[in-house]
């Protein structure tokens, strides 16, 4: 087992299990036998890892074939009370989120609720040591078809799953850094030249030394980072979890808003999350003055050669969400600026390398180090792009899909964003001690996005958007304090409309005719 996967395997604790949790909702009642045949052919037969147990020893961990593997131990029927709806399914998902998988068996389980609101639903649990979220999206997609008429069983060619790889002590950190920096280069990051030389150099120890100062500086910065604001989202986690999800939002509208404001889809969605948390705090009467909520955000570091493989190949960045900022546009631009800085830093490959290093260390050392890092954040937030077209599992249309990645240490809040079938799905999992009523916050995600969309439509489009002027025009007065942001450069190509330009301060209006302005106030 790789050092990174070993780290995830050993990260389990009763209050935070390292399982990726998913809920799938289907239009019609599922044919269990056909589902069983599909899972057997496309999951179990294709990925050996789903037939293997994780074995831990003092010197590390390894994968071992289960001689008594039985698919019926992993694909089970489950019933909800007759007439149960969304609330009952959410409660079940919360209960299963704290039920450990059988450590003596392959670490996955699917629970099918055959009768759910006229269709079916399935709760999916897969241990994080098997694969990361990006890889598991591919796993789930391998079970599906683009139409209901596809043959019941289609066993794709078995893919390699990195079995047999052994991490040498020097490879855990150095090789992982080299490979992840190489991925950053191919992804177009500012790490380009550094990554290329590091990936191509045969003497990677020497090449590593060339960039060691930058990596060590990033590590020092990460370790010296103070905890974020003391809010109700911080504390000690328990063994009761709450799960909730919002109604899907049109992806086309999110893309349009982002394009108009010069922001990425991810920027828009994370800004909506920040606005929802702010609104939730205000509803509870909790102060938002000066409040920053820091979130761990995964960054995909998979390269083309990793396609079809399992395992964990992602880094983390620590994004501070400006909860104190009440102006939705100013908040969006702050999120964009901070995410751009993080994307161009050493932080994603560094965190992947750190996981590899602690995966080779004793478990107590790993736990102490990761708990220290987890204490610097209040939430984990993930955004995974899914298929644009509807999919069918065992001939049954997948209507809705939600997932949650685990939280480590005492982090008790997880926000996930998944795009599927031209819609965006917000989902939330929380520790009962932090957010006991997640259904009260999930509708706020869409409300914050709609606030930005409607405000943009109400503004004039004859000049680039300025957050302060927009606020004054919409509300008749300035109601929040907008932080100063750096002035971005204009795009080389002229935008189709002024709203698609980079955010710039509004031009100074010409003085009214006949009105004299004192010289000291002139620009």
Long-range contacts (C-beta under 8 A, 24 or more apart in sequence): 1-54, 1-60, 1-61, 1-62, 1-63, 1-129, 2-162, 2-165, 2-167, 2-311, 2-312, 2-356, 2-359, 3-60, 3-167, 3-171, 3-172, 3-176, 3-355, 3-356, 3-357, 3-359, 3-360, 4-176, 4-311, 4-312, 4-313, 4-352, 4-355, 4-356, 4-359, 5-61, 5-129, 5-130, 5-311, 5-312, 5-359, 6-60, 6-61, 6-129, 6-359, 6-360, 7-355, 7-356, 7-358, 7-359, 7-366, 7-370, 8-127, 8-128, 8-129, 8-312, 8-355, 9-54, 9-56, 9-61, 9-127, 9-129, 10-56, 10-61, 10-359, 10-363, 10-366, 10-367, 11-128, 11-366, 11-367, 11-370, 11-406, 11-408, 12-100, 14-98, 14-239, 15-236, 15-237, 15-238, 15-239, 15-410, 15-431, 16-237, 16-406, 16-407, 16-408, 16-409, 16-410, 16-411, 16-412, 17-97, 17-98, 17-100, 17-406, 18-127, 18-128, 18-129, 18-406, 18-408, 19-97, 19-101, 19-125, 19-126, 19-127, 19-128, 19-406, 20-124, 20-125, 20-126, 20-127, 20-128, 20-133, 20-136, 20-403, 20-404, 20-405, 20-406, 21-93, 21-96, 21-97, 21-123, 21-124, 21-125, 21-243, 21-403, 21-404, 21-406, 21-429, 22-123, 22-124, 22-125, 22-126, 22-140, 22-401, 22-402, 22-403, 22-404, 23-89, 23-93, 23-121, 23-122, 23-123, 23-124, 23-243, 23-245, 23-400, 23-401, 23-402, 23-403, 24-121, 24-122, 24-124, 24-393, 24-398, 24-400, 24-401, 25-89, 25-116, 25-117, 25-119, 25-120, 25-121, 25-398, 25-399, 25-400, 25-401, 26-119, 26-120, 26-121, 26-122, 26-393, 26-396, 26-397, 26-398, 26-399, 27-119, 27-396, 27-397, 27-399, 28-118, 28-119, 28-120, 28-396, 28-397, 29-114, 29-115, 29-118, 29-119, 29-120, 30-112, 30-114, 30-119, 30-120, 30-122, 30-393, 30-394, 30-396, 31-394, 31-395, 31-396, 32-77, 32-112, 32-114, 34-152, 34-394, 34-395, 35-75, 35-112, 35-393, 35-394, 36-71, 36-72, 36-75, 37-152, 37-153, 37-394, 38-143, 38-152, 38-153, 38-393, 38-394, 39-71, 39-75, 39-110, 39-143, 40-71, 41-153, 41-154, 41-155, 42-142, 42-143, 42-153, 42-154, 42-155, 42-156, 43-139, 43-142, 43-143, 44-69, 44-71, 45-155, 45-158, 46-142, 46-155, 46-156, 46-157, 46-158, 46-159, 47-139, 47-158, 47-159, 47-161, 47-310, 48-158, 48-161, 48-163, 49-106, 49-130, 49-131, 49-161, 49-163, 49-310, 50-74, 50-106, 50-108, 50-130, 51-106, 52-106, 53-104, 53-105, 53-106, 53-107, 54-103, 54-107, 54-127, 54-129, 60-167, 60-359, 60-360, 63-163, 66-105, 66-106, 69-105, 69-106, 73-102, 73-105, 74-105, 74-106, 74-108, 74-109, 74-110, 75-109, 75-110, 75-112, 76-109, 76-110, 76-111, 76-112, 77-111, 77-112, 77-114, 78-111, 78-112, 78-113, 78-123, 79-113, 79-114, 79-115, 80-113, 80-115, 80-116, 82-115, 84-116, 85-117, 86-117, 87-439, 89-113, 89-116, 89-121, 90-242, 90-243, 90-244, 90-245, 90-439, 91-243, 92-123, 93-123, 93-243, 94-240, 94-241, 94-242, 94-243, 94-429, 96-123, 96-125, 97-241, 97-243, 97-404, 97-429, 98-239, 98-240, 98-241, 101-125, 101-127, 119-396, 119-399, 120-396, 124-403, 128-312, 128-405, 128-406, 129-312, 130-310, 130-311, 131-310, 131-311, 131-312, 132-298, 132-311, 132-312, 132-313, 132-314, 133-298, 133-314, 133-382, 133-384, 133-403, 133-405, 134-300, 134-302, 134-314, 134-384, 135-302, 135-309, 135-310, 135-311, 135-312, 135-313, 137-384, 137-386, 138-307, 138-308, 139-310, 140-401, 141-387, 141-391, 143-393, 144-391, 144-392, 144-393, 144-398, 145-391, 145-392, 145-393, 145-395, 146-389, 146-391, 146-392, 147-392, 148-392, 148-395, 148-396, 148-397, 149-395, 150-392, 150-395, 152-394, 152-395, 159-308, 159-309, 160-308, 160-309, 161-309, 161-310, 161-311, 162-309, 162-310, 162-311, 167-356, 167-359, 167-360, 169-360, 170-205, 172-353, 172-356, 172-357, 172-359, 172-360, 173-353, 173-354, 173-356, 173-357, 174-204, 174-205, 174-208, 174-353, 175-204, 176-349, 176-352, 176-353, 176-355, 176-356, 177-208, 177-215, 177-349, 177-350, 177-352, 177-353, 178-204, 178-207, 178-208, 179-301, 179-303, 180-301, 180-313, 180-315, 180-348, 180-349, 180-352, 180-353, 181-211, 181-349, 182-303, 183-301, 183-302, 183-303, 183-313, 183-349, 184-301, 184-348, 184-349, 186-303, 186-304, 189-343, 189-344, 190-344, 191-344, 191-346, 191-349, 211-346, 214-346, 215-346, 215-350, 215-353, 217-346, 218-345, 218-346, 218-347, 218-350, 219-350, 219-354, 222-318, 222-347, 222-350, 222-351, 222-373, 222-376, 223-372, 225-318, 225-376, 226-376, 227-375, 227-376, 228-292, 228-293, 228-294, 228-320, 228-376, 228-377, 228-378, 229-290, 229-291, 229-292, 229-293, 229-323, 231-281, 231-286, 231-291, 231-293, 231-378, 232-281, 232-284, 232-286, 232-434, 232-435, 233-277, 233-293, 233-378, 233-379, 233-412, 233-413, 233-434, 233-435, 234-378, 234-410, 234-434, 235-410, 235-412, 235-433, 235-434, 236-410, 236-433, 237-407, 237-410, 237-411, 237-412, 237-431, 237-433, 237-434, 238-431, 238-432, 238-433, 240-431, 240-432, 241-429, 241-430, 241-431, 241-432, 242-429, 242-430, 242-431, 242-432, 242-435, 242-436, 242-437, 242-438, 243-404, 243-427, 243-428, 243-429, 243-438, 244-427, 244-428, 244-438, 244-439, 244-441, 244-442, 245-400, 245-402, 245-425, 245-426, 245-427, 245-428, 245-442, 246-425, 246-426, 246-427, 246-442, 246-443, 246-445, 246-446, 247-446, 248-400, 248-420, 248-423, 248-424, 248-425, 249-423, 249-424, 249-425, 249-426, 249-445, 249-446, 249-449, 250-422, 250-423, 250-424, 251-419, 251-422, 251-423, 251-424, 252-422, 253-449, 253-453, 254-424, 254-449, 257-449, 257-452, 257-453, 257-456, 259-500, 260-456, 260-497, 260-499, 260-500, 261-329, 261-332, 261-333, 261-456, 261-465, 261-499, 261-503, 262-336, 262-488, 262-491, 262-500, 262-501, 262-502, 262-503, 263-332, 263-333, 263-336, 264-336, 264-339, 266-339, 266-383, 267-332, 267-335, 267-336, 267-339, 268-332, 268-449, 268-452, 269-383, 269-417, 269-424, 269-449, 270-297, 270-319, 270-321, 270-335, 270-339, 270-381, 270-383, 271-328, 271-331, 271-332, 271-335, 271-336, 271-448, 271-452, 272-426, 272-445, 272-446, 272-448, 272-449, 272-452, 273-321, 273-381, 273-415, 273-417, 273-426, 273-445, 273-448, 274-321, 274-322, 274-323, 274-325, 274-331, 274-335, 275-328, 275-331, 275-444, 275-448, 275-451, 276-441, 276-444, 276-445, 276-447, 276-448, 277-321, 277-323, 277-441, 278-323, 278-324, 278-325, 278-326, 279-444, 279-447, 279-448, 280-435, 280-440, 280-441, 280-444, 281-323, 283-440, 288-323, 288-324, 288-326, 289-324, 290-324, 291-323, 291-324, 292-320, 292-321, 292-322, 292-323, 292-324, 293-320, 293-321, 293-323, 293-378, 293-379, 294-318, 294-319, 294-320, 294-321, 294-376, 294-377, 294-378, 294-379, 295-319, 295-320, 295-321, 295-377, 295-378, 295-379, 295-380, 295-381, 295-415, 296-374, 296-377, 296-379, 296-380, 296-381, 296-411, 297-339, 297-342, 297-380, 297-381, 297-382, 297-383, 298-380, 298-382, 298-405, 299-343, 299-348, 301-348, 301-349, 301-352, 312-355, 313-352, 314-348, 314-352, 315-347, 315-348, 315-349, 315-350, 315-351, 315-352, 316-347, 316-348, 316-351, 316-352, 317-342, 317-343, 317-345, 317-347, 317-348, 317-351, 318-342, 318-347, 318-376, 318-377, 319-381, 322-483, 325-480, 325-481, 325-482, 325-483, 326-479, 326-480, 326-481, 327-467, 327-468, 327-470, 327-471, 327-480, 327-482, 328-448, 328-451, 328-452, 328-455, 329-452, 329-455, 329-465, 329-467, 329-470, 329-471, 329-503, 330-467, 330-468, 330-480, 330-482, 330-483, 330-485, 332-452, 333-467, 333-485, 333-503, 334-483, 334-485, 337-485, 337-486, 370-408, 370-409, 371-408, 371-409, 371-410, 373-409, 374-407, 374-408, 374-409, 374-410, 374-411, 375-409, 375-410, 377-411, 378-411, 378-413, 379-407, 379-411, 379-413, 379-414, 379-415, 380-405, 380-406, 380-407, 380-411, 380-413, 380-414, 380-415, 381-414, 381-415, 381-416, 381-417, 382-414, 382-415, 382-416, 382-417, 383-416, 383-417, 383-418, 384-416, 384-417, 384-418, 384-419, 385-419, 386-418, 386-419, 386-420, 387-420, 387-421, 388-419, 388-421, 388-422, 389-421, 390-421, 391-421, 400-425, 401-425, 402-427, 403-427, 404-428, 404-429, 456-499, 461-497, 461-498, 461-499, 462-498, 463-498, 463-506, 463-507, 464-498, 464-499, 464-501, 464-502, 464-503, 464-504, 464-506, 465-499, 465-503, 466-503, 466-504, 466-505, 466-506, 467-503, 469-506
